[in-house]
Amino acid sequence: MHNNEWWFSVVDSQDARAYWLKLKQRLNGEGNQVVINCHGLKLPATDGKMRETDCANTVGLLRIIQSIPSPKAEPFKRWLVKVGYDRVRKIGCFNKIFNIQETQKINQIITKERL
């Protein structure tokens, strides 16, 4: 937990770290705001020491996944679409999915990413 919000390590292995560094460089070059929303937080490493690693909150992590161009990410992306679609269908109206407070929070995130 960081600032009362769940944060996740963007990488959890050397292979993932190498891929993340390459993706981060590409996203930075494109001016993608997802990278700006990642924060260096200290997490326990396998050697027991606290090491700074790139972390993202839930929204940031899902945005990173959306930006991965690899076909290997497609099954997860399709699953996210299915979850979203099922939620819309279950509730029956897109407007009912978000309350006003959630909609304002999403709009603030989008606005920050555009700046």
N, CA, C and O atoms as a printed pandas DataFrame, in Angstrom:
     atom_number atom_name residue_name chain_id  residue_number  x_coord  y_coord  z_coord
0              1         N          MET        A               1    0.847   -1.176    0.000
1              2        CA          MET        A               1    0.000    0.000    0.000
2              3         C          MET        A               1    0.893    1.239    0.000
3              4         O          MET        A               1    1.882    1.325    0.727
4              5         N          HIS        A               2    0.511    2.176   -0.829
5              6        CA          HIS        A               2    1.204    3.462   -0.889
6              7         C          HIS        A               2    0.127    4.516   -1.086
7              8         O          HIS        A               2   -0.633    4.461   -2.052
8              9         N          ASN        A               3    0.061    5.471   -0.176
9             10        CA          ASN        A               3   -0.989    6.507   -0.222
10            11         C          ASN        A               3   -2.387    5.887   -0.294
11            12         O          ASN        A               3   -3.227    6.316   -1.086
12            13         N          ASN        A               4   -2.623    4.880    0.539
13            14        CA          ASN        A               4   -3.922    4.184    0.620
14            15         C          ASN        A               4   -4.363    3.580   -0.706
15            16         O          ASN        A               4   -5.558    3.510   -0.990
16            17         N          GLU        A               5   -3.415    3.149   -1.510
17            18        CA          GLU        A               5   -3.723    2.565   -2.812
18            19         C          GLU        A               5   -2.765    1.394   -3.049
19            20         O          GLU        A               5   -1.599    1.450   -2.658
20            21         N          TRP        A               6   -3.265    0.337   -3.691
21            22        CA          TRP        A               6   -2.420   -0.808   -4.018
22            23         C          TRP        A               6   -1.497   -0.446   -5.168
23            24         O          TRP        A               6   -1.938    0.118   -6.169
24            25         N          TRP        A               7   -0.213   -0.768   -5.028
25            26        CA          TRP        A               7    0.795   -0.568   -6.072
26            27         C          TRP        A               7    1.465   -1.907   -6.335
27            28         O          TRP        A               7    1.619   -2.722   -5.425
28            29         N          PHE        A               8    1.860   -2.130   -7.576
29            30        CA          PHE        A               8    2.428   -3.402   -7.991
30            31         C          PHE        A               8    3.760   -3.171   -8.687
31            32         O          PHE        A               8    3.934   -2.194   -9.415
32            33         N          SER        A               9    4.687   -4.073   -8.458
33            34        CA          SER        A               9    5.964   -4.004   -9.157
34            35         C          SER        A               9    5.710   -4.257  -10.641
35            36         O          SER        A               9    4.994   -5.189  -11.007
36            37         N          VAL        A              10    6.298   -3.424  -11.483
37            38        CA          VAL        A              10    6.119   -3.592  -12.922
38            39         C          VAL        A              10    6.923   -4.792  -13.407
39            40         O          VAL        A              10    6.545   -5.432  -14.388
40            41         N          VAL        A              11    8.019   -5.102  -12.739
41            42        CA          VAL        A              11    8.861   -6.238  -13.129
42            43         C          VAL        A              11    9.047   -7.179  -11.949
43            44         O          VAL        A              11    9.085   -6.756  -10.793
44            45         N          ASP        A              12    9.161   -8.459  -12.264
45            46        CA          ASP        A              12    9.398   -9.425  -11.194
46            47         C          ASP        A              12   10.472  -10.446  -11.574
47            48         O          ASP        A              12   10.690  -11.416  -10.847
48            49         N          SER        A              13   11.143  -10.231  -12.709
49            50        CA          SER        A              13   12.240  -11.107  -13.106
50            51         C          SER        A              13   13.190  -10.327  -14.015
51            52         O          SER        A              13   12.839   -9.253  -14.505
52            53         N          GLN        A              14   14.366  -10.854  -14.235
53            54        CA          GLN        A              14   15.329  -10.181  -15.104
54            55         C          GLN        A              14   14.791  -10.052  -16.524
55            56         O          GLN        A              14   14.978   -9.017  -17.162
56            57         N          ASP        A              15   14.122  -11.096  -17.028
57            58        CA          ASP        A              15   13.558  -11.034  -18.385
58            59         C          ASP        A              15   12.520   -9.921  -18.471
59            60         O          ASP        A              15   12.497   -9.150  -19.430
60            61         N          ALA        A              16   11.668   -9.847  -17.462
61            62        CA          ALA        A              16   10.630   -8.807  -17.446
62            63         C          ALA        A              16   11.275   -7.433  -17.314
63            64         O          ALA        A              16   10.800   -6.469  -17.914
64            65         N          ARG        A              17   12.340   -7.332  -16.543
65            66        CA          ARG        A              17   13.025   -6.054  -16.361
66            67         C          ARG        A              17   13.593   -5.546  -17.683
67            68         O          ARG        A              17   13.445   -4.370  -18.017
68            69         N          ALA        A              18   14.243   -6.434  -18.432
69            70        CA          ALA        A              18   14.811   -6.033  -19.727
70            71         C          ALA        A              18   13.703   -5.576  -20.665
71            72         O          ALA        A              18   13.854   -4.577  -21.369
72            73         N          TYR        A              19   12.583   -6.307  -20.677
73            74        CA          TYR        A              19   11.457   -5.929  -21.538
74            75         C          TYR        A              19   10.875   -4.590  -21.097
75            76         O          TYR        A              19   10.575   -3.737  -21.932
76            77         N          TRP        A              20   10.713   -4.402  -19.782
77            78        CA          TRP        A              20   10.140   -3.157  -19.253
78            79         C          TRP        A              20   11.015   -1.962  -19.619
79            80         O          TRP        A              20   10.498   -0.919  -20.023
80            81         N          LEU        A              21   12.338   -2.102  -19.482
81            82        CA          LEU        A              21   13.233   -0.990  -19.812
82            83         C          LEU        A              21   13.096   -0.594  -21.286
83            84         O          LEU        A              21   13.099    0.589  -21.624
84            85         N          LYS        A              22   12.978   -1.595  -22.152
85            86        CA          LYS        A              22   12.812   -1.321  -23.584
86            87         C          LYS        A              22   11.446   -0.678  -23.853
87            88         O          LYS        A              22   11.357    0.294  -24.604
88            89         N          LEU        A              23   10.387   -1.213  -23.246
89            90        CA          LEU        A              23    9.040   -0.662  -23.421
90            91         C          LEU        A              23    8.958    0.755  -22.856
91            92         O          LEU        A              23    8.356    1.639  -23.466
92            93         N          LYS        A              24    9.562    0.963  -21.696
93            94        CA          LYS        A              24    9.552    2.278  -21.054
94            95         C          LYS        A              24   10.236    3.320  -21.945
95            96         O          LYS        A              24    9.764    4.450  -22.072
96            97         N          GLN        A              25   11.339    2.925  -22.552
97            98        CA          GLN        A              25   12.051    3.825  -23.465
98            99         C          GLN        A              25   11.165    4.177  -24.665
99           100         O          GLN        A              25   11.104    5.336  -25.077
100          101         N          ARG        A              26   10.479    3.171  -25.224
101          102        CA          ARG        A              26    9.598    3.413  -26.372
102          103         C          ARG        A              26    8.432    4.316  -25.986
103          104         O          ARG        A              26    8.102    5.253  -26.714
104          105         N          LEU        A              27    7.810    4.037  -24.842
105          106        CA          LEU        A              27    6.671    4.839  -24.390
106          107         C          LEU        A              27    7.098    6.277  -24.098
107          108         O          LEU        A              27    6.377    7.220  -24.424
108          109         N          ASN        A              28    8.264    6.443  -23.488
109          110        CA          ASN        A              28    8.786    7.795  -23.241
110          111         C          ASN        A              28    8.976    8.541  -24.558
111          112         O          ASN        A              28    8.630    9.718  -24.670
112          113         N          GLY        A              29    9.530    7.848  -25.554
113          114        CA          GLY        A              29    9.753    8.449  -26.863
114          115         C          GLY        A              29    8.467    8.881  -27.537
115          116         O          GLY        A              29    8.451    9.859  -28.285
116          117         N          GLU        A              30    7.377    8.151  -27.273
117          118        CA          GLU        A              30    6.068    8.477  -27.843
118          119         C          GLU        A              30    5.339    9.531  -27.014
119          120         O          GLU        A              30    4.268    9.995  -27.404
120          121         N          GLY        A              31    5.911    9.910  -25.875
121          122        CA          GLY        A              31    5.252   10.873  -24.993
122          123         C          GLY        A              31    4.108   10.258  -24.205
123          124         O          GLY        A              31    3.224   10.974  -23.736
124          125         N          ASN        A              32    4.115    8.939  -24.055
125          126        CA          ASN        A              32    3.061    8.235  -23.336
126          127         C          ASN        A              32    3.170    8.514  -21.844
127          128         O          ASN        A              32    4.241    8.365  -21.256
128          129         N          GLN        A              33    2.064    8.919  -21.233
129          130        CA          GLN        A              33    2.052    9.326  -19.831
130          131         C          GLN        A              33    2.042    8.148  -18.859
131          132         O          GLN        A              33    2.191    8.348  -17.654
132          133         N          VAL        A              34    1.870    6.934  -19.357
133          134        CA          VAL        A              34    1.850    5.768  -18.470
134          135         C          VAL        A              34    3.142    5.702  -17.670
135          136         O          VAL        A              34    3.119    5.397  -16.478
136          137         N          VAL        A              35    4.255    5.983  -18.309
137          138        CA          VAL        A              35    5.549    5.899  -17.638
138          139         C          VAL        A              35    5.654    6.921  -16.515
139          140         O          VAL        A              35    6.229    6.627  -15.467
140          141         N          ILE        A              36    5.115    8.098  -16.715
141          142        CA          ILE        A              36    5.155    9.140  -15.688
142          143         C          ILE        A              36    4.380    8.697  -14.454
143          144         O          ILE        A              36    4.714    9.096  -13.339
144          145         N          ASN        A              37    3.358    7.884  -14.640
145          146        CA          ASN        A              37    2.540    7.432  -13.525
146          147         C          ASN        A              37    3.154    6.253  -12.773
147          148         O          ASN        A              37    2.544    5.742  -11.834
148          149         N          CYS        A              38    4.345    5.814  -13.168
149          150        CA          CYS        A              38    5.065    4.783  -12.431
150          151         C          CYS        A              38    5.975    5.472  -11.417
151          152         O          CYS        A              38    6.591    6.497  -11.708
152          153         N          HIS        A              39    6.044    4.899  -10.245
153          154        CA          HIS        A              39    6.852    5.497   -9.184
154          155         C          HIS        A              39    7.868    4.478   -8.699
155          156         O          HIS        A              39    7.597    3.277   -8.664
156          157         N          GLY        A              40    9.026    4.966   -8.328
157          158        CA          GLY        A              40   10.035    4.113   -7.728
158          159         C          GLY        A              40    9.726    3.925   -6.255
159          160         O          GLY        A              40    9.849    4.858   -5.462
160          161         N          LEU        A              41    9.326    2.722   -5.895
161          162        CA          LEU        A              41    9.041    2.409   -4.493
162          163         C          LEU        A              41   10.003    1.315   -4.035
163          164         O          LEU        A              41   10.397    0.453   -4.820
164          165         N          LYS        A              42   10.370    1.357   -2.775
165          166        CA          LYS        A              42   11.281    0.347   -2.244
166          167         C          LYS        A              42   10.486   -0.885   -1.828
167          168         O          LYS        A              42    9.556   -0.819   -1.025
168          169         N          LEU        A              43   10.895   -2.016   -2.413
169          170        CA          LEU        A              43   10.275   -3.300   -2.113
170          171         C          LEU        A              43   11.358   -4.283   -1.704
171          172         O          LEU        A              43   12.514   -4.121   -2.097
172          173         N          PRO        A              44   11.005   -5.310   -0.915
173          174        CA          PRO        A              44   12.020   -6.288   -0.530
174          175         C          PRO        A              44   12.459   -7.116   -1.740
175          176         O          PRO        A              44   11.627   -7.625   -2.492
176          177         N          ALA        A              45   13.767   -7.242   -1.916
177          178        CA          ALA        A              45   14.334   -8.035   -3.008
178          179         C          ALA        A              45   14.588   -9.462   -2.512
179          180         O          ALA        A              45   14.418   -9.754   -1.328
180          181         N          THR        A              46   14.994  -10.339   -3.419
181          182        CA          THR        A              46   15.236  -11.732   -3.040
182          183         C          THR        A              46   16.379  -11.868   -2.043
183          184         O          THR        A              46   16.443  -12.850   -1.304
184          185         N          ASP        A              47   17.291  -10.878   -2.017
185          186        CA          ASP        A              47   18.394  -10.920   -1.060
186          187         C          ASP        A              47   18.010  -10.326    0.298
187          188         O          ASP        A              47   18.843  -10.231    1.199
188          189         N          GLY        A              48   16.737   -9.928    0.435
189          190        CA          GLY        A              48   16.246   -9.390    1.696
190          191         C          GLY        A              48   16.410   -7.882    1.846
191          192         O          GLY        A              48   15.876   -7.289    2.783
192          193         N          LYS        A              49   17.142   -7.267    0.934
193          194        CA          LYS        A              49   17.341   -5.814    1.000
194          195         C          LYS        A              49   16.175   -5.097    0.337
195          196         O          LYS        A              49   15.485   -5.649   -0.521
196          197         N          MET        A              50   15.975   -3.856    0.757
197          198        CA          MET        A              50   14.936   -3.027    0.139
198          199         C          MET        A              50   15.528   -2.349   -1.084
199          200         O          MET        A              50   16.503   -1.605   -0.977
200          201         N          ARG        A              51   14.940   -2.603   -2.247
201          202        CA          ARG        A              51   15.448   -2.036   -3.497
202          203         C          ARG        A              51   14.335   -1.262   -4.192
203          204         O          ARG        A              51   13.172   -1.664   -4.189
204          205         N          GLU        A              52   14.733   -0.126   -4.796
205          206        CA          GLU        A              52   13.758    0.691   -5.509
206          207         C          GLU        A              52   13.418    0.023   -6.842
207          208         O          GLU        A              52   14.302   -0.394   -7.589
208          209         N          THR        A              53   12.134   -0.066   -7.117
209          210        CA          THR        A              53   11.682   -0.658   -8.372
210          211         C          THR        A              53   10.507    0.145   -8.912
211          212         O          THR        A              53    9.775    0.778   -8.151
212          213         N          ASP        A              54   10.333    0.115  -10.224
213          214        CA          ASP        A              54    9.203    0.810  -10.835
214          215         C          ASP        A              54    7.912    0.121  -10.418
215          216         O          ASP        A              54    7.779   -1.096  -10.550
216          217         N          CYS        A              55    6.970    0.897   -9.919
217          218        CA          CYS        A              55    5.677    0.370   -9.490
218          219         C          CYS        A              55    4.558    1.178  -10.129
219          220         O          CYS        A              55    4.733    2.349  -10.466
220          221         N          ALA        A              56    3.425    0.547  -10.288
221          222        CA          ALA        A              56    2.256    1.212  -10.852
222          223         C          ALA        A              56    1.028    0.811  -10.048
223          224         O          ALA        A              56    0.956   -0.292   -9.507
224          225         N          ASN        A              57    0.056    1.732   -9.978
225          226        CA          ASN        A              57   -1.211    1.374   -9.329
226          227         C          ASN        A              57   -2.021    0.530  -10.315
227          228         O          ASN        A              57   -1.558    0.247  -11.420
228          229         N          THR        A              58   -3.207    0.136   -9.923
229          230        CA          THR        A              58   -4.011   -0.762  -10.753
230          231         C          THR        A              58   -4.287   -0.164  -12.129
231          232         O          THR        A              58   -4.142   -0.845  -13.144
232          233         N          VAL        A              59   -4.683    1.098  -12.165
233          234        CA          VAL        A              59   -4.978    1.747  -13.449
234          235         C          VAL        A              59   -3.718    1.805  -14.305
235          236         O          VAL        A              59   -3.758    1.497  -15.496
236          237         N          GLY        A              60   -2.604    2.198  -13.700
237          238        CA          GLY        A              60   -1.353    2.281  -14.434
238          239         C          GLY        A              60   -0.910    0.944  -14.984
239          240         O          GLY        A              60   -0.440    0.855  -16.118
240          241         N          LEU        A              61   -1.061   -0.102  -14.177
241          242        CA          LEU        A              61   -0.670   -1.437  -14.611
242          243         C          LEU        A              61   -1.519   -1.900  -15.796
243          244         O          LEU        A              61   -0.998   -2.475  -16.752
244          245         N          LEU        A              62   -2.814   -1.651  -15.729
245          246        CA          LEU        A              62   -3.684   -2.030  -16.845
246          247         C          LEU        A              62   -3.357   -1.227  -18.095
247          248         O          LEU        A              62   -3.426   -1.753  -19.206
248          249         N          ARG        A              63   -3.002    0.048  -17.924
249          250        CA          ARG        A              63   -2.606    0.884  -19.074
250          251         C          ARG        A              63   -1.310    0.367  -19.698
251          252         O          ARG        A              63   -1.167    0.357  -20.920
252          253         N          ILE        A              64   -0.366   -0.062  -18.854
253          254        CA          ILE        A              64    0.881   -0.623  -19.375
254          255         C          ILE        A              64    0.577   -1.877  -20.190
255          256         O          ILE        A              64    1.108   -2.060  -21.285
256          257         N          ILE        A              65   -0.277   -2.732  -19.648
257          258        CA          ILE        A              65   -0.642   -3.963  -20.362
258          259         C          ILE        A              65   -1.278   -3.628  -21.700
259          260         O          ILE        A              65   -0.992   -4.289  -22.698
260          261         N          GLN        A              66   -2.140   -2.610  -21.741
261          262        CA          GLN        A              66   -2.767   -2.204  -23.002
262          263         C          GLN        A              66   -1.737   -1.758  -24.026
263          264         O          GLN        A              66   -1.955   -1.918  -25.227
264          265         N          SER        A              67   -0.619   -1.201  -23.573
265          266        CA          SER        A              67    0.373   -0.655  -24.499
266          267         C          SER        A              67    1.380   -1.695  -24.989
267          268         O          SER        A              67    2.204   -1.395  -25.853
268          269         N          ILE        A              68    1.324   -2.903  -24.453
269          270        CA          ILE        A              68    2.278   -3.940  -24.868
270          271         C          ILE        A              68    1.903   -4.432  -26.261
271          272         O          ILE        A              68    0.796   -4.929  -26.467
272          273         N          PRO        A              69    2.832   -4.295  -27.231
273          274        CA          PRO        A              69    2.514   -4.679  -28.598
274          275         C          PRO        A              69    2.634   -6.179  -28.873
275          276         O          PRO        A              69    2.302   -6.623  -29.972
276          277         N          SER        A              70    3.090   -6.952  -27.923
277          278        CA          SER        A              70    3.318   -8.380  -28.131
278          279         C          SER        A              70    2.015   -9.159  -28.266
279          280         O          SER        A              70    1.060   -8.905  -27.533
280          281         N          PRO        A              71    1.974  -10.105  -29.202
281          282        CA          PRO        A              71    0.793  -10.980  -29.320
282          283         C          PRO        A              71    0.552  -11.791  -28.043
283          284         O          PRO        A              71   -0.566  -12.244  -27.797
284          285         N          LYS        A              72    1.596  -11.975  -27.236
285          286        CA          LYS        A              72    1.438  -12.728  -25.986
286          287         C          LYS        A              72    0.530  -11.994  -25.006
287          288         O          LYS        A              72   -0.040  -12.623  -24.115
288          289         N          ALA        A              73    0.383  -10.678  -25.151
289          290        CA          ALA        A              73   -0.471   -9.891  -24.258
290          291         C          ALA        A              73   -1.934   -9.942  -24.685
291          292         O          ALA        A              73   -2.819   -9.592  -23.905
292          293         N          GLU        A              74   -2.194  -10.374  -25.910
293          294        CA          GLU        A              74   -3.561  -10.366  -26.445
294          295         C          GLU        A              74   -4.569  -11.164  -25.624
295          296         O          GLU        A              74   -5.679  -10.675  -25.411
296          297         N          PRO        A              75   -4.242  -12.367  -25.152
297          298        CA          PRO        A              75   -5.243  -13.095  -24.341
298          299         C          PRO        A              75   -5.682  -12.309  -23.105
299          300         O          PRO        A              75   -6.863  -12.304  -22.756
300          301         N          PHE        A              76   -4.732  -11.647  -22.445
301          302        CA          PHE        A              76   -5.080  -10.864  -21.262
302          303         C          PHE        A              76   -5.912   -9.649  -21.652
303          304         O          PHE        A              76   -6.870   -9.302  -20.961
304          305         N          LYS        A              77   -5.547   -9.000  -22.762
305          306        CA          LYS        A              77   -6.320   -7.844  -23.240
306          307         C          LYS        A              77   -7.753   -8.261  -23.570
307          308         O          LYS        A              77   -8.701   -7.549  -23.238
308          309         N          ARG        A              78   -7.910   -9.415  -24.225
309          310        CA          ARG        A              78   -9.263   -9.909  -24.545
310          311         C          ARG        A              78  -10.041  -10.223  -23.270
311          312         O          ARG        A              78  -11.244   -9.975  -23.195
312          313         N          TRP        A              79   -9.345  -10.775  -22.260
313          314        CA          TRP        A              79  -10.004  -11.067  -20.995
314          315         C          TRP        A              79  -10.498   -9.772  -20.347
315          316         O          TRP        A              79  -11.609   -9.736  -19.818
316          317         N          LEU        A              80   -9.687   -8.706  -20.380
317          318        CA          LEU        A              80  -10.111   -7.415  -19.828
318          319         C          LEU        A              80  -11.354   -6.891  -20.538
319          320         O          LEU        A              80  -12.270   -6.372  -19.900
320          321         N          VAL        A              81  -11.378   -7.030  -21.857
321          322        CA          VAL        A              81  -12.551   -6.600  -22.629
322          323         C          VAL        A              81  -13.768   -7.413  -22.212
323          324         O          VAL        A              81  -14.854   -6.861  -22.036
324          325         N          LYS        A              82  -13.593   -8.724  -22.054
325          326        CA          LYS        A              82  -14.722   -9.576  -21.656
326          327         C          LYS        A              82  -15.248   -9.179  -20.278
327          328         O          LYS        A              82  -16.460   -9.099  -20.077
328          329         N          VAL        A              83  -14.349   -8.931  -19.335
329          330        CA          VAL        A              83  -14.765   -8.520  -17.988
330          331         C          VAL        A              83  -15.542   -7.207  -18.063
331          332         O          VAL        A              83  -16.596   -7.070  -17.442
332          333         N          GLY        A              84  -15.024   -6.249  -18.821
333          334        CA          GLY        A              84  -15.713   -4.964  -18.982
334          335         C          GLY        A              84  -17.067   -5.129  -19.643
335          336         O          GLY        A              84  -18.053   -4.530  -19.214
336          337         N          TYR        A              85  -17.114   -5.947  -20.696
337          338        CA          TYR        A              85  -18.368   -6.172  -21.415
338          339         C          TYR        A              85  -19.402   -6.845  -20.504
339          340         O          TYR        A              85  -20.565   -6.444  -20.466
340          341         N          ASP        A              86  -18.960   -7.872  -19.772
341          342        CA          ASP        A              86  -19.875   -8.570  -18.857
342          343         C          ASP        A              86  -20.426   -7.622  -17.799
343          344         O          ASP        A              86  -21.596   -7.711  -17.427
344          345         N          ARG        A              87  -19.588   -6.723  -17.319
345          346        CA          ARG        A              87  -20.037   -5.750  -16.301
346          347         C          ARG        A              87  -21.090   -4.808  -16.876
347          348         O          ARG        A              87  -22.105   -4.535  -16.234
348          349         N          VAL        A              88  -20.845   -4.317  -18.083
349          350        CA          VAL        A              88  -21.820   -3.432  -18.726
350          351         C          VAL        A              88  -23.127   -4.179  -18.934
351          352         O          VAL        A              88  -24.198   -3.644  -18.649
352          353         N          ARG        A              89  -23.049   -5.409  -19.428
353          354        CA          ARG        A              89  -24.256   -6.204  -19.684
354          355         C          ARG        A              89  -25.010   -6.510  -18.392
355          356         O          ARG        A              89  -26.239   -6.455  -18.366
356          357         N          LYS        A              90  -24.286   -6.830  -17.324
357          358        CA          LYS        A              90  -24.914   -7.169  -16.043
358          359         C          LYS        A              90  -25.668   -5.967  -15.470
359          360         O          LYS        A              90  -26.788   -6.107  -14.977
360          361         N          ILE        A              91  -25.058   -4.807  -15.538
361          362        CA          ILE        A              91  -25.678   -3.609  -14.967
362          363         C          ILE        A              91  -26.778   -3.078  -15.873
363          364         O          ILE        A              91  -27.767   -2.519  -15.399
364          365         N          GLY        A              92  -26.603   -3.255  -17.177
365          366        CA          GLY        A              92  -27.655   -2.874  -18.115
366          367         C          GLY        A              92  -27.535   -1.476  -18.675
367          368         O          GLY        A              92  -28.214   -1.132  -19.643
368          369         N          CYS        A              93  -26.685   -0.672  -18.079
369          370        CA          CYS        A              93  -26.547    0.703  -18.566
370          371         C          CYS        A              93  -25.137    1.179  -18.217
371          372         O          CYS        A              93  -24.729    1.131  -17.056
372          373         N          PHE        A              94  -24.413    1.626  -19.203
373          374        CA          PHE        A              94  -23.036    2.062  -18.984
374          375         C          PHE        A              94  -22.957    3.161  -17.939
375          376         O          PHE        A              94  -22.031    3.174  -17.129
376          377         N          ASN        A              95  -23.904    4.078  -17.942
377          378        CA          ASN        A              95  -23.877    5.202  -16.999
378          379         C          ASN        A              95  -23.983    4.751  -15.546
379          380         O          ASN        A              95  -23.504    5.445  -14.649
380          381         N          LYS        A              96  -24.605    3.593  -15.301
381          382        CA          LYS        A              96  -24.755    3.116  -13.927
382          383         C          LYS        A              96  -23.488    2.467  -13.391
383          384         O          LYS        A              96  -23.367    2.254  -12.184
384          385         N          ILE        A              97  -22.546    2.151  -14.264
385          386        CA          ILE        A              97  -21.334    1.462  -13.833
386          387         C          ILE        A              97  -20.519    2.337  -12.893
387          388         O          ILE        A              97  -20.015    1.872  -11.871
388          389         N          PHE        A              98  -20.398    3.593  -13.250
389          390        CA          PHE        A              98  -19.590    4.506  -12.461
390          391         C          PHE        A              98  -20.483    5.471  -11.711
391          392         O          PHE        A              98  -21.431    6.023  -12.269
392          393         N          ASN        A              99  -20.177    5.666  -10.456
393          394        CA          ASN        A              99  -20.876    6.736   -9.771
394          395         C          ASN        A              99  -20.163    8.041  -10.120
395          396         O          ASN        A              99  -19.107    8.010  -10.751
396          397         N          ILE        A             100  -20.702    9.146   -9.737
397          398        CA          ILE        A             100  -20.145   10.444  -10.112
398          399         C          ILE        A             100  -18.706   10.586   -9.628
399          400         O          ILE        A             100  -17.859   11.112  -10.349
400          401         N          GLN        A             101  -18.429   10.125   -8.426
401          402        CA          GLN        A             101  -17.091   10.254   -7.857
402          403         C          GLN        A             101  -16.069    9.464   -8.676
403          404         O          GLN        A             101  -14.978    9.964   -8.952
404          405         N          GLU        A             102  -16.413    8.241   -9.064
405          406        CA          GLU        A             102  -15.509    7.422   -9.871
406          407         C          GLU        A             102  -15.281    8.060  -11.237
407          408         O          GLU        A             102  -14.156    8.061  -11.737
408          409         N          THR        A             103  -16.320    8.594  -11.839
409          410        CA          THR        A             103  -16.204    9.231  -13.148
410          411         C          THR        A             103  -15.272   10.434  -13.062
411          412         O          THR        A             103  -14.446   10.645  -13.951
412          413         N          GLN        A             104  -15.399   11.225  -11.996
413          414        CA          GLN        A             104  -14.519   12.382  -11.824
414          415         C          GLN        A             104  -13.070   11.934  -11.662
415          416         O          GLN        A             104  -12.165   12.566  -12.206
416          417         N          LYS        A             105  -12.842   10.859  -10.923
417          418        CA          LYS        A             105  -11.482   10.348  -10.726
418          419         C          LYS        A             105  -10.890    9.897  -12.060
419          420         O          LYS        A             105   -9.733   10.192  -12.357
420          421         N          ILE        A             106  -11.670    9.190  -12.856
421          422        CA          ILE        A             106  -11.202    8.733  -14.166
422          423         C          ILE        A             106  -10.896    9.924  -15.063
423          424         O          ILE        A             106   -9.885    9.931  -15.766
424          425         N          ASN        A             107  -11.757   10.923  -15.045
425          426        CA          ASN        A             107  -11.515   12.128  -15.856
426          427         C          ASN        A             107  -10.238   12.838  -15.421
427          428         O          ASN        A             107   -9.507   13.355  -16.265
428          429         N          GLN        A             108   -9.955   12.873  -14.110
429          430        CA          GLN        A             108   -8.735   13.508  -13.623
430          431         C          GLN        A             108   -7.510   12.742  -14.120
431          432         O          GLN        A             108   -6.517   13.352  -14.516
432          433         N          ILE        A             109   -7.574   11.419  -14.101
433          434        CA          ILE        A             109   -6.467   10.598  -14.592
434          435         C          ILE        A             109   -6.228   10.864  -16.070
435          436         O          ILE        A             109   -5.087   11.049  -16.492
436          437         N          ILE        A             110   -7.285   10.884  -16.850
437          438        CA          ILE        A             110   -7.167   11.119  -18.286
438          439         C          ILE        A             110   -6.597   12.501  -18.543
439          440         O          ILE        A             110   -5.732   12.666  -19.404
440          441         N          THR        A             111   -7.074   13.503  -17.803
441          442        CA          THR        A             111   -6.592   14.881  -17.977
442          443         C          THR        A             111   -5.104   14.976  -17.661
443          444         O          THR        A             111   -4.358   15.624  -18.395
444          445         N          LYS        A             112   -4.660   14.333  -16.571
445          446        CA          LYS        A             112   -3.245   14.343  -16.200
446          447         C          LYS        A             112   -2.408   13.713  -17.300
447          448         O          LYS        A             112   -1.313   14.193  -17.591
448          449         N          GLU        A             113   -2.910   12.633  -17.924
449          450        CA          GLU        A             113   -2.152   11.936  -18.956
450          451         C          GLU        A             113   -2.029   12.783  -20.217
451          452         O          GLU        A             113   -1.073   12.618  -20.975
452          453         N          ARG        A             114   -2.953   13.660  -20.450
453          454        CA          ARG        A             114   -2.913   14.500  -21.651
454          455         C          ARG        A             114   -1.962   15.676  -21.495
455          456         O          ARG        A             114   -1.480   16.225  -22.487
456          457         N          LEU        A             115   -1.688   16.069  -20.245
457          458        CA          LEU        A             115   -0.835   17.248  -19.989
458          459         C          LEU        A             115    0.601   16.996  -20.345
459          460         O          LEU        A             115    1.440   17.882  -20.190
